[in-house]
Structure formats: C-alpha cells, structure tokens
Amino acid sequence: MKLKAIFFDLDDTLLWDKKSVETAFQKTCAYATTKVNVDAASLELAVREEASALYDTYETRPFTQMIGINPFEGLWGTFDDPSEDFQKMKAIIPEYQTQAWTRGLKKLGIEDEALGMELAAYFPNMRKESPFIYEETFEVLDQLKGKYTLLLMTNGSPSLQNTKLEISPEIAPYFDHILISGAFGKGKPDPSIFEHALDLVGITADEALMVGDNLMTDILGSSKVGMHSVWINREKKQASAEVIPTYTIENLRELLAIIE
C-alpha cells in the first residue's frame, strides 16, 4: 500500500469533546447551586439522564442517529442548517434544551421552569468557552501536513461542527478537505460517505487510512469500503469481536510509527 491520504475523525480523536461537555456541565451546575439548594454532581447526572430520554422521543431521532448527533450536542446546538430535517430540529431544540434542565431539576425536587430556561441558555455559552484539544494533536498534524492529503470526516450538523472548528481555529488549516455528515446527507458508518471522501481526494481505498475513536462509526464504516483503519482507544475500552481495526493505539503519537 502506498499511503496517500489520512482521514481523521474530529470529536474525541483530535478535539477532546467529552472533556468540553463535562466542563460545560460542571460550570452550569455550579451556577445552578448559586440559585437553588442543589448538589451540582447530582444535577449533572439528572440532566444527562433526562436529556437522553427526552431526545429519543422526538420525530427527529432517526435522522440524528443517521447523521450522528448525540443528546449533549443537542443541548448546545442551534441546527440552523438548510435541510428540512435540520429545520425540524431547529424548531424542537429550544423546548428540548429547556425541558432537559427543567426535568433534571424536577428529578431533584426543584420545580422551577424559569431556572430551567436560564440554565438551558447558560450551558451553550459554557460549552463554547471550553474547547479542549488533545496535547499531541498539533504535534502529529505538523508531522503529516504536506506529506499526505489530510481529510477531516466528522458526523454531525454543519453549523455545530463548524462552531467547534471556529472555537479551535488552529485545526481546520491542516486539512485539505472537511467533510461533515450533515452536509453530505449520511453519516459514518454508512459506506457512501467514505466512498465520497475517497472520490474527493481522487484515490482508492488501499491508498487511505482512517483514524478515529469510535469502533461503530469510524472503524466499521472504513472497513466496509476496504480501508485500513487506526482505532485510537485512549480510554482502554473493550475491543469488539465483530469490528476489528487494522491497528489500535492509545495516543495519537503512535500513529507516526504505524505510518513509517
């Protein structure tokens, strides 16, 4: 194989999205404790549970699953994107965000819709203030830029994924192509988005490598089109008997040795 291109996932591969969401929750729940007598950690857990349950009840759920938008992205996105499905989400989202916080408070015995609305508005600001990037991300991209075509392939809403890139502006310039599932119309692991990425770069599957943290999207999808893959397993998650990456690493720096 003559490697010509490397495809990277964004969230929890280059950007530490999980930490950003945790930090936004911590800041918002700490703010809530200044308003009412509530335990911040208990409120976070309650809101996470209520948000996840509520998110599944909307008619947009099949679409968000296909595109790859999780309940916690729903807590801070606007989804003002062109398609009919995104416009449905845009209409639902304000109620969803308010209800997730209001129901979380109610679970802890606090009935206060005004506070729920206030926390729903506070959380997106805290998420935007809390962008985290893995310390090795730029070190590795610096080594690869110019030697290979780099493509960023991320599931999600264009408006939300572009916001993530805007608040971490150093990332986008490394990439020759940025492919967002919501703009394409299908998300990973659908093989069509991988085929589209290969067409964009003008290469065959054996000339590309997919790097991502999610077995069921990044690794499964790339395997469907015959691409080699690197699973970045920072949290030492259980491997799968069904979805087998070509390589497994725990830190992005290990990618350089694989490529060499």
LOMIGU-470993 format. One line per 3 residues: number of its first residue (from 0); their letters; for each residue x, y, z of N, C-alpha, C. Coordinates in Angstrom, 1 decimal. Each point is the difference from the previous one (the first is absolute). Example, Ala and Ser with C-alpha at 12.3 -4.5 7.8 and 13.67 -1.06 7.14 Angstrom:
! residues 2
0 = AS = 13.2,-5.7,7.8,-0.9,1.2,0.0,0.9,1.2,0.0 ~ -0.4,1.1,-0.7,0.9,1.1,0.0,-0.8,1.1,0.8
This chain:
! residues 260
0 = MKL = 0.8,-1.2,0.0,-0.8,1.2,0.0,0.9,1.3,0.0 ~ -0.3,0.8,-1.0,0.7,1.3,0.0,-1.0,1.0,0.6 ~ 0.3,0.4,1.3,-1.0,0.9,0.7,0.1,1.4,-0.6
3 = KAI = -1.2,0.5,-0.4,0.0,1.4,-0.6,-0.9,0.9,0.9 ~ -0.9,-0.5,0.7,-0.9,0.9,0.8,-0.4,-0.6,1.3 ~ -0.2,0.8,1.0,-0.4,-0.4,1.3,-1.3,0.8,0.4
6 = FFD = -1.0,-0.8,0.3,-1.3,0.5,0.4,-0.1,0.0,1.5 ~ -0.3,1.2,0.6,-0.1,0.1,1.5,-1.5,0.3,0.4 ~ -0.4,-0.7,1.0,-1.2,0.4,0.7,0.3,1.3,0.9
9 = LDD = -1.0,0.7,0.4,0.3,1.2,0.8,-0.2,-0.2,1.5 ~ -1.3,-0.3,0.4,-0.3,0.0,1.4,0.6,-1.2,0.7 ~ 0.7,0.3,1.1,0.7,-1.0,0.8,1.1,-0.8,-0.8
12 = TLL = 0.4,0.6,-1.1,1.2,-0.5,-0.7,1.0,1.1,0.0 ~ -0.4,1.2,-0.5,0.9,1.2,0.0,-0.5,1.0,1.1 ~ -1.3,0.2,0.0,-0.6,0.9,1.0,-0.4,-0.9,1.2
15 = WDK = 0.2,0.4,1.2,-0.4,-0.7,1.2,-1.4,0.4,0.4 ~ -1.0,-0.4,-0.8,-1.4,0.4,0.1,-0.6,-0.4,1.3 ~ 0.3,-1.2,0.5,-0.5,-0.5,1.2,0.3,0.9,1.2
18 = KSV = 1.3,0.4,0.0,0.4,0.9,1.1,-0.7,1.4,-0.1 ~ -0.2,0.5,-1.2,-0.7,1.2,-0.2,-1.4,0.0,0.5 ~ -0.7,-1.1,-0.3,-1.4,-0.2,0.5,0.0,-0.1,1.5
21 = ETA = 0.9,-0.8,0.6,0.1,-0.1,1.5,0.2,1.3,0.6 ~ 0.9,0.8,-0.6,0.4,1.3,0.6,-1.2,0.9,0.0 ~ -0.7,0.0,-1.2,-1.2,0.9,-0.1,-1.1,-0.4,1.0
24 = FQK = -0.2,-1.3,0.2,-0.9,-0.5,1.0,0.4,0.5,1.4 ~ 1.3,-0.2,0.3,0.5,0.4,1.4,-0.2,1.5,0.2 ~ 0.3,0.8,-1.0,-0.2,1.5,0.2,-1.5,0.4,0.1
27 = TCA = -0.8,-0.7,-0.8,-1.5,0.3,0.0,-0.6,-0.4,1.3 ~ 0.4,-1.2,0.5,-0.6,-0.6,1.2,0.5,0.8,1.2 ~ 1.3,0.5,0.0,0.5,0.8,1.0,-0.8,1.3,0.1
30 = YAT = -0.3,0.6,-1.2,-0.8,1.2,0.0,-1.4,-0.3,0.6 ~ -0.6,-1.1,-0.3,-1.3,-0.4,0.6,0.0,0.0,1.5 ~ 1.2,-0.4,0.6,0.1,0.0,1.5,-0.1,1.4,0.6
33 = TKV = 0.3,1.0,-0.8,-0.1,1.4,0.5,-1.4,0.5,0.0 ~ -0.9,-0.8,-0.7,-1.4,0.4,-0.1,-0.9,-0.8,0.9 ~ 0.3,-1.3,0.2,-0.9,-0.8,0.8,0.9,-1.0,0.7
36 = NVD = -0.5,-0.6,1.1,0.7,-1.0,0.8,0.0,-1.3,-0.7 ~ 1.0,-0.3,-0.8,0.1,-1.2,-0.8,1.4,-0.5,-0.1 ~ 0.3,-1.3,0.0,1.3,-0.5,-0.1,0.4,0.0,-1.5
39 = AAS = 1.1,0.6,-0.4,0.4,0.2,-1.4,0.1,-1.4,-0.7 ~ 0.7,-0.9,0.6,0.2,-1.3,-0.6,-1.3,-0.8,-0.3 ~ -0.9,0.1,1.0,-1.3,-0.7,-0.1,-0.8,0.7,-1.1
42 = LEL = 0.1,1.3,-0.2,-0.7,0.7,-1.0,0.5,-0.4,-1.4 ~ 1.3,-0.1,-0.1,0.6,-0.4,-1.3,-0.5,-1.4,-0.4 ~ 0.0,-0.9,0.9,-0.4,-1.4,-0.3,-1.5,0.0,-0.4
45 = AVR = -0.8,0.8,0.8,-1.5,0.0,-0.3,-0.2,0.6,-1.4 ~ 0.7,1.1,-0.3,-0.2,0.6,-1.3,0.4,-0.9,-1.2 ~ 1.2,-0.6,0.2,0.4,-0.9,-1.0,-1.0,-1.1,-0.3
48 = EEA = -0.6,-0.6,1.1,-1.0,-1.1,-0.1,-1.2,0.6,-0.7 ~ -0.5,1.1,0.4,-1.2,0.6,-0.5,0.2,0.4,-1.5 ~ 1.1,0.6,-0.3,0.3,0.4,-1.4,0.0,-1.2,-0.9
51 = SAL = 0.7,-1.1,0.4,0.1,-1.2,-0.8,-1.4,-0.6,-0.2 ~ -0.8,-0.1,1.0,-1.3,-0.6,-0.1,-0.9,0.9,-0.9 ~ 0.0,1.3,0.2,-0.8,0.9,-0.8,0.4,0.0,-1.4
54 = YDT = 1.2,0.0,-0.3,0.6,0.1,-1.4,-0.6,-1.2,-0.8 ~ -0.2,-1.1,0.6,-0.5,-1.2,-0.7,-1.5,0.1,-0.4 ~ -0.7,0.9,0.6,-1.4,0.1,-0.2,-0.4,0.9,-1.2
57 = YET = 1.0,0.7,-0.6,-0.4,0.9,-1.1,0.0,-0.7,-1.3 ~ -0.8,0.5,-1.0,-0.1,-0.6,-1.3,1.4,0.1,-0.8 ~ 0.8,0.9,0.5,1.3,0.2,-0.7,1.1,-1.0,0.4
60 = RPF = -0.4,-0.9,1.0,1.0,-1.0,0.5,0.7,-0.8,-1.1 ~ -0.8,-0.6,-0.9,0.6,-0.8,-1.0,1.1,0.8,-0.9 ~ -0.4,1.2,-0.2,0.9,0.9,-0.8,1.3,0.3,0.8
63 = TQM = -0.2,0.3,1.3,1.2,0.3,0.8,0.9,-1.2,0.1 ~ -0.6,-1.2,0.1,0.8,-1.2,0.0,0.8,-0.3,-1.3 ~ -0.7,0.3,-1.1,0.7,-0.2,-1.3,1.1,1.0,-0.2
66 = IGI = -0.2,1.2,0.4,1.0,1.1,-0.2,1.1,-0.1,1.1 ~ -0.4,-0.5,1.1,0.9,-0.1,1.2,0.1,1.3,0.8 ~ -1.2,0.3,0.6,0.0,1.2,0.9,-0.6,-0.6,1.4
69 = NPF = 0.8,0.2,1.0,-0.4,-0.6,1.3,-0.8,1.0,0.9 ~ -0.6,-0.5,1.0,-0.9,0.8,0.8,0.7,1.2,0.6 ~ 1.3,-0.1,0.3,0.7,1.1,0.7,0.4,1.1,-1.0
72 = EGL = 0.2,-0.4,-1.3,0.1,1.0,-1.0,-1.3,0.7,-0.2 ~ -1.1,-0.7,0.2,-1.3,0.6,-0.1,-0.2,1.1,1.1 ~ 0.8,-0.1,1.1,-0.2,1.0,1.1,0.7,1.3,-0.3
75 = WGT = 0.8,0.1,-1.1,0.7,1.3,-0.3,-0.1,0.4,-1.5 ~ -0.5,-0.9,-0.8,0.0,0.3,-1.5,-1.3,0.9,-0.3 ~ 0.1,0.7,-1.1,-1.2,0.7,-0.5,-0.6,-0.7,-1.2
78 = FDD = 0.8,-0.8,-0.8,-0.4,-0.8,-1.1,-0.7,0.8,-1.1 ~ 0.5,1.2,-0.2,-0.5,0.9,-1.0,0.7,-0.3,-1.4 ~ -0.4,-1.2,-0.5,0.6,-0.5,-1.2,-1.1,-0.2,-1.1
81 = PSE = 0.4,0.0,-1.2,-1.0,0.2,-1.1,-1.1,-1.1,-0.1 ~ 0.3,-1.3,0.3,-0.9,-1.0,-0.3,-1.3,0.0,0.8 ~ -1.0,-0.7,-0.5,-1.3,0.0,0.7,0.2,-0.7,1.4
84 = DFQ = 0.8,-1.1,0.1,0.2,-0.7,1.2,0.7,0.9,1.1 ~ 1.0,0.8,-0.5,0.6,0.9,1.0,-0.9,1.2,0.4 ~ -0.9,0.4,-0.9,-1.0,1.0,0.4,-1.0,-0.5,1.0
87 = KMK = -0.3,-1.3,-0.1,-0.9,-0.6,1.0,0.8,0.0,1.4 ~ 1.2,-0.3,-0.1,0.9,0.0,1.3,0.0,1.4,0.5 ~ 0.3,0.9,-0.8,0.1,1.4,0.4,-1.3,0.5,0.8
90 = AII = -1.2,-0.5,-0.5,-1.2,0.4,0.6,-0.2,-0.7,1.4 ~ 0.5,-1.3,0.1,-0.2,-0.8,1.2,1.0,0.4,1.1 ~ 1.2,0.4,-0.4,1.2,0.1,0.9,-0.2,0.9,1.2
93 = PEY = -0.6,1.2,-0.2,-0.2,0.9,1.2,-0.8,-0.7,1.1 ~ -1.1,-0.7,-0.4,-0.8,-0.7,1.0,0.8,-1.1,0.6 ~ 0.7,-0.8,-0.8,0.8,-1.1,0.5,1.0,0.5,1.0
96 = QTQ = 0.7,1.1,-0.3,1.1,0.5,0.9,-0.6,0.4,1.4 ~ -1.1,0.8,-0.1,-0.7,0.4,1.2,-0.5,-1.2,0.8 ~ -0.7,-0.9,-0.6,-0.6,-1.1,0.7,1.1,-0.9,0.6
99 = AWT = 1.1,-0.2,-0.7,1.0,-0.9,0.6,0.5,0.6,1.4 ~ 0.2,1.3,0.0,0.4,0.6,1.3,-1.1,0.1,1.0 ~ -1.2,0.3,-0.5,-1.1,0.1,0.9,-0.4,-1.4,0.7
102 = RGL = 0.1,-1.0,-0.9,-0.3,-1.4,0.5,1.1,-0.5,1.0 ~ 1.2,0.4,-0.4,1.2,-0.4,0.9,-0.2,0.6,1.4 ~ -0.4,1.3,0.0,-0.3,0.7,1.3,-1.1,-0.7,0.8
105 = KKL = -1.1,-0.3,-0.8,-1.2,-0.6,0.6,0.3,-1.4,0.6 ~ 0.9,-0.7,-0.6,0.4,-1.3,0.5,0.7,0.1,1.4 ~ 0.5,1.2,0.3,0.7,0.2,1.3,-1.0,0.8,0.9
108 = GIE = -1.3,0.1,-0.4,-1.0,0.6,0.9,-0.1,1.5,-0.2 ~ 0.6,0.6,-1.1,-0.1,1.4,-0.2,-0.9,0.3,-1.3 ~ -1.1,0.6,0.3,-0.9,0.4,-1.2,0.2,1.4,-0.3
111 = DEA = 0.8,0.3,-1.0,0.3,1.4,-0.4,0.3,0.1,-1.4 ~ -1.0,0.2,-0.8,0.2,0.1,-1.5,0.8,1.2,-0.4 ~ -0.1,1.1,0.7,0.8,1.2,-0.3,1.5,-0.3,0.1
114 = LGM = 0.3,-0.7,1.1,1.4,-0.4,0.2,0.5,-1.0,-1.1 ~ -0.9,-0.9,-0.3,0.3,-1.0,-1.1,0.3,0.7,-1.3 ~ -0.8,1.1,-0.3,0.3,0.8,-1.2,1.3,0.7,0.1
117 = ELA = 0.3,0.5,1.1,1.2,0.8,0.2,1.3,-0.9,-0.1 ~ -0.1,-1.2,0.6,1.1,-1.0,-0.1,0.2,-0.5,-1.5 ~ -1.2,-0.1,-0.7,0.1,-0.5,-1.4,0.7,1.1,-0.8
120 = AYF = -0.2,1.2,0.3,0.7,1.1,-0.7,1.5,0.1,0.4 ~ 0.3,-0.3,1.2,1.3,0.1,0.6,1.0,-1.1,-0.5 ~ -0.6,-1.2,-0.2,0.9,-1.1,-0.4,0.7,0.2,-1.3
123 = PNM = -0.7,0.4,-1.1,0.7,0.2,-1.3,1.2,1.0,0.1 ~ -0.2,1.0,0.8,1.1,1.0,0.2,1.2,-0.7,0.7 ~ -0.3,-0.8,1.0,1.1,-0.7,0.7,0.7,-1.0,-0.9
126 = RKE = -0.8,-0.6,-0.9,0.7,-1.0,-0.9,0.9,0.7,-1.0 ~ -0.5,1.2,-0.5,0.9,0.7,-0.9,1.2,0.6,0.7 ~ -0.1,0.2,1.2,1.2,0.6,0.8,1.0,-1.1,0.4
129 = SPF = -0.4,-1.3,-0.3,0.8,-1.1,0.5,0.5,-1.0,-1.1 ~ 0.8,0.6,-1.0,0.5,-0.9,-1.0,1.3,-0.7,0.5 ~ 0.0,-1.3,-0.1,1.2,-0.7,0.4,0.5,-0.8,-1.2
132 = IYE = 1.3,0.0,-0.2,0.7,-0.8,-1.1,1.1,-0.8,0.6 ~ 0.1,-1.3,-0.4,1.0,-0.9,0.6,1.4,0.6,-0.3 ~ 0.8,-0.1,1.0,1.3,0.7,0.0,0.9,-0.5,-1.2
135 = ETF = -0.2,-1.2,-0.5,0.8,-0.5,-1.1,-0.6,0.3,-1.4 ~ -1.2,0.6,-0.1,-0.7,0.2,-1.3,0.9,0.8,-0.9 ~ 0.5,1.1,0.3,0.7,0.9,-0.9,1.4,-0.6,-0.3
138 = EVL = 0.6,-0.6,1.0,1.3,-0.6,-0.2,-0.1,-1.1,-1.2 ~ -1.0,-0.8,0.1,-0.2,-1.0,-1.0,-0.4,0.6,-1.4 ~ -0.9,0.9,0.0,-0.5,0.6,-1.3,1.2,0.7,-0.6
141 = DQL = 0.9,0.7,0.8,1.1,0.7,-0.6,0.9,-1.0,-0.7 ~ 0.1,-1.3,0.5,0.9,-1.0,-0.7,-0.6,-0.5,-1.3 ~ -1.4,0.1,-0.1,-0.6,-0.6,-1.1,-0.4,1.0,-1.1
144 = KGK = -0.2,1.2,0.4,-0.3,1.1,-1.0,1.0,0.1,-1.1 ~ -0.4,0.0,-1.3,0.9,0.1,-1.1,0.5,-1.3,-0.5 ~ 0.0,-1.0,0.8,0.5,-1.4,-0.4,-1.2,-0.8,-0.5
147 = YTL = -1.2,0.3,0.5,-1.2,-0.8,-0.3,-1.1,1.0,-0.2 ~ -1.0,-0.4,-0.8,-1.3,0.7,-0.1,-0.7,-0.3,1.3 ~ -0.4,1.1,0.7,-0.8,-0.2,1.3,-1.4,0.4,-0.2
150 = LLM = -0.9,-0.9,0.4,-1.4,0.2,-0.1,-0.7,-0.1,1.4 ~ -0.8,0.9,0.4,-0.7,-0.1,1.3,-1.4,-0.4,-0.3 ~ -0.4,-1.1,0.6,-1.3,-0.6,-0.2,-0.8,-0.1,1.3
153 = TNG = -1.0,0.8,0.2,-0.7,0.1,1.2,-1.5,-0.2,-0.1 ~ -0.5,-0.7,0.9,-1.5,-0.2,0.0,-0.6,1.3,0.8 ~ -1.1,0.4,-0.5,-0.7,1.1,0.7,-0.6,1.0,-0.9
156 = SPS = -0.5,1.1,0.7,-0.7,1.1,-0.7,1.1,1.0,-0.5 ~ 0.0,0.4,-1.3,1.0,1.0,-0.4,0.1,1.2,0.9 ~ -1.1,0.6,0.4,0.1,1.2,0.9,0.7,-0.3,1.3
159 = LQN = -0.2,-1.2,0.6,0.6,-0.3,1.3,1.5,-0.4,-0.2 ~ 0.2,-0.9,-1.0,1.4,-0.4,-0.2,0.9,1.2,-0.4 ~ -0.6,0.9,-0.8,0.8,1.2,-0.4,0.2,0.9,1.2
162 = TKL = -0.9,0.1,0.9,0.2,0.7,1.3,1.1,-0.6,0.7 ~ 0.1,-1.3,0.1,1.1,-0.6,0.7,1.4,0.4,-0.6 ~ 0.0,0.0,-1.3,1.2,0.4,-0.8,0.3,1.5,0.2
165 = EIS = -1.0,0.8,0.1,0.2,1.5,0.2,0.6,0.3,1.4 ~ -0.4,-0.8,1.0,0.5,0.3,1.4,1.3,-0.8,0.2 ~ 0.5,-0.8,-1.0,1.3,-0.6,0.0,0.6,0.3,-1.3
168 = PEI = 0.3,1.2,-0.4,0.3,0.4,-1.4,1.3,-0.5,-0.5 ~ 0.8,-0.6,0.8,1.3,-0.5,-0.5,-0.2,-1.3,-0.8 ~ -1.1,-0.7,0.2,-0.1,-1.4,-0.6,-0.3,0.1,-1.5
171 = APY = -1.0,0.7,-0.4,-0.4,0.0,-1.4,1.1,0.2,-1.0 ~ 0.9,0.9,0.2,1.0,0.3,-1.1,0.9,-1.3,-0.3 ~ 0.0,-0.9,0.9,0.8,-1.2,-0.3,-0.6,-0.9,-1.1
174 = FDH = -1.3,0.2,-0.3,-0.7,-1.0,-0.8,-0.3,0.6,-1.4 ~ 0.2,-1.0,-1.0,-0.2,0.3,-1.4,-1.5,0.0,-0.3 ~ -0.8,-0.9,0.8,-1.4,-0.1,-0.2,-0.6,-0.2,1.4
177 = ILI = -1.2,0.6,0.1,-0.8,-0.2,1.3,-1.4,-0.5,-0.5 ~ -0.3,-1.2,0.5,-1.3,-0.7,-0.4,-0.8,-0.2,1.3 ~ -1.2,0.7,0.0,-0.9,-0.1,1.1,-1.3,-0.8,-0.4
180 = SGA = -0.3,-1.0,0.8,-1.1,-0.9,-0.4,-1.3,0.7,-0.3 ~ -0.3,1.0,0.8,-1.3,0.7,-0.2,-0.1,0.8,-1.3 ~ 1.2,0.4,-0.6,0.0,0.6,-1.3,-0.1,-1.0,-1.1
183 = FGK = 0.6,-1.2,0.2,0.0,-1.1,-1.0,-1.3,-0.7,0.0 ~ -0.6,-0.2,1.1,-1.4,-0.6,0.0,0.0,-1.4,0.7 ~ 1.2,-0.6,0.2,0.1,-1.2,0.7,1.2,0.0,0.9
186 = GKP = -0.1,-0.7,1.2,1.2,0.1,0.9,0.7,-1.4,0.0 ~ 1.2,0.1,0.6,0.8,-1.3,0.3,-0.9,-0.8,0.9 ~ -0.1,-1.3,-0.2,0.8,-0.9,-0.8,-0.5,-0.3,-1.4
189 = DPS = -1.0,0.8,-0.5,-0.5,-0.2,-1.4,1.2,0.0,-1.0 ~ 0.1,-1.1,-0.8,1.2,0.0,-0.9,0.0,1.2,-1.0 ~ -1.2,0.5,-0.3,0.0,1.1,-1.1,0.8,1.2,0.4
192 = IFE = 0.1,0.3,1.3,0.8,1.2,0.4,1.5,-0.2,-0.2 ~ 0.4,-1.3,0.3,1.4,-0.4,-0.2,0.3,0.0,-1.5 ~ -0.9,-0.5,-0.8,0.2,0.0,-1.5,0.1,1.4,-0.5
195 = HAL = -0.9,0.9,0.5,0.1,1.4,-0.4,1.3,0.6,0.4 ~ 0.5,-0.3,1.2,1.3,0.6,0.4,1.1,-0.5,-0.9 ~ 0.0,-1.3,-0.4,1.0,-0.5,-0.9,0.0,0.7,-1.4
198 = DLV = -1.3,0.2,-0.4,-0.2,0.7,-1.3,0.5,1.5,0.1 ~ -0.2,0.6,1.1,0.4,1.4,0.2,1.6,0.1,-0.1 ~ 0.6,-1.0,0.5,1.5,0.1,0.0,0.6,-0.6,-1.3
201 = GIT = -0.9,-0.9,-0.6,0.5,-0.6,-1.3,0.9,-1.2,0.2 ~ -0.3,-0.8,1.0,0.8,-1.2,0.3,-0.9,-1.2,0.2 ~ 0.7,-1.1,0.1,-0.7,-1.3,0.3,0.1,-0.3,1.5
204 = ADE = -0.8,-0.9,0.4,-0.1,-0.3,1.5,1.3,-0.5,0.5 ~ 0.8,-0.7,-0.8,1.3,-0.5,0.6,1.1,1.1,0.0 ~ -0.4,1.2,-0.4,1.0,1.1,0.1,-0.3,0.9,1.1
207 = ALM = -1.0,-0.3,0.8,-0.5,0.8,1.1,0.0,-0.7,1.4 ~ 0.1,0.8,1.0,-0.1,-0.6,1.4,-1.0,0.9,0.8 ~ -0.9,-0.7,0.7,-1.0,0.7,0.9,0.5,-0.1,1.4
210 = VGD = 0.0,1.2,0.7,0.4,0.1,1.4,-1.2,0.5,0.8 ~ -0.5,-0.8,1.0,-1.1,0.5,0.8,-0.1,-0.8,1.3 ~ -0.9,0.6,0.9,-0.1,-0.6,1.3,-1.2,-0.9,0.1
213 = NLM = -0.9,0.0,-1.0,-1.3,-0.8,0.1,0.0,-1.2,-0.9 ~ 0.0,-1.2,0.7,0.0,-1.2,-0.8,-1.2,-0.1,-0.9 ~ -1.2,0.4,0.5,-1.2,-0.2,-0.7,-0.3,1.0,-1.1
216 = TDI = 0.8,1.0,-0.1,-0.2,1.0,-1.1,1.3,0.1,-0.9 ~ 1.1,0.4,0.6,1.2,0.2,-0.7,0.6,-1.3,-0.5 ~ 0.1,-1.0,0.8,0.7,-1.2,-0.3,-0.9,-1.0,-0.9
219 = LGS = -1.3,-0.1,0.5,-0.9,-0.8,-0.8,-0.2,0.5,-1.4 ~ -0.3,1.4,-0.1,-0.2,0.6,-1.3,1.2,-0.2,-0.9 ~ 1.2,0.3,0.5,1.1,-0.1,-0.9,0.3,-1.4,-0.5
222 = SKV = -0.3,-1.0,0.9,0.2,-1.4,-0.4,-1.0,-0.4,-1.1 ~ -1.2,0.6,0.0,-1.0,-0.3,-1.0,0.5,0.3,-1.4 ~ 0.9,1.0,-0.1,0.5,0.3,-1.4,1.4,-0.4,-0.2
225 = GMH = 0.5,-0.9,0.9,1.3,-0.6,-0.2,1.2,0.9,0.4 ~ -0.2,1.0,0.8,1.1,0.9,0.5,0.6,-0.6,1.2 ~ 1.3,0.2,0.2,0.7,-0.3,1.2,-0.4,1.0,1.1
228 = SVW = 0.1,-0.3,1.3,-0.5,0.9,1.0,0.9,-0.1,1.2 ~ -0.1,1.1,0.8,0.7,0.1,1.3,-1.0,0.5,1.0 ~ -0.2,-0.9,1.0,-0.9,0.3,1.1,0.8,0.6,1.1
231 = INR = -0.3,1.3,0.3,0.6,0.6,1.2,-0.8,-0.3,1.2 ~ 0.5,-0.8,0.9,-0.7,-0.5,1.2,0.6,0.6,1.2 ~ -0.2,1.3,0.2,0.7,0.6,1.2,-0.6,-0.5,1.3
234 = EKK = -1.2,-0.4,0.0,-0.7,-0.4,1.3,0.1,-1.5,0.3 ~ 0.8,-0.7,-0.8,0.1,-1.4,0.1,-1.4,-0.7,0.0 ~ -0.8,0.3,-1.0,-1.3,-0.6,-0.1,0.1,-1.5,-0.5
237 = QAS = -1.0,-0.7,0.3,-0.1,-1.4,-0.4,0.1,-0.1,-1.6 ~ 0.8,-0.9,-0.5,0.1,-0.2,-1.4,-1.3,-0.8,-0.4 ~ -0.2,0.0,-1.3,-1.2,-0.6,-0.6,0.4,-1.2,-0.8
240 = AEV = -0.8,-1.1,0.1,0.3,-1.2,-0.8,-0.4,0.2,-1.4 ~ -1.0,0.9,-0.2,-0.6,0.2,-1.4,0.8,1.1,-0.8 ~ 0.4,1.0,0.7,0.6,1.2,-0.7,1.5,0.0,0.4
243 = IPT = 0.8,-0.3,-0.9,1.5,-0.2,0.3,0.8,1.0,-0.8 ~ 0.6,1.0,0.7,0.8,1.0,-0.7,1.3,-0.7,-0.5 ~ 0.7,0.7,-1.0,1.3,-0.5,-0.4,1.0,0.2,1.1
246 = YTI = -0.1,1.1,0.6,1.0,0.4,1.1,-0.8,0.6,1.2 ~ 0.5,-0.2,1.2,-0.6,0.7,1.2,1.1,0.7,0.7 ~ -0.2,1.3,0.4,0.9,0.8,0.7,-0.7,0.7,1.2
249 = ENL = 0.8,0.5,0.9,-0.5,0.6,1.2,0.3,1.5,0.0 ~ 0.9,0.4,-0.9,0.4,1.4,-0.1,0.3,0.3,-1.5 ~ -0.4,1.2,-0.4,0.1,0.4,-1.4,1.4,-0.1,-0.5
252 = REL = 1.0,0.2,0.9,1.4,0.0,-0.4,0.4,-1.4,-0.6 ~ -0.7,-1.1,0.5,0.3,-1.3,-0.5,-0.3,-0.2,-1.5 ~ -0.8,0.9,-0.5,-0.4,0.0,-1.4,1.2,0.2,-0.9
255 = LAI = 0.9,0.8,0.4,1.2,0.3,-0.8,0.8,-1.2,-0.3 ~ 0.2,-0.9,1.0,0.8,-1.2,-0.1,-0.7,-1.0,-1.0 ~ -1.4,0.0,0.1,-0.7,-0.9,-0.9,0.2,0.4,-1.5
258 = IE = -0.1,1.3,-0.2,0.1,0.6,-1.3,1.4,-0.3,-0.6 ~ 1.0,0.2,0.8,1.4,-0.2,-0.4,0.2,-1.5,-0.3
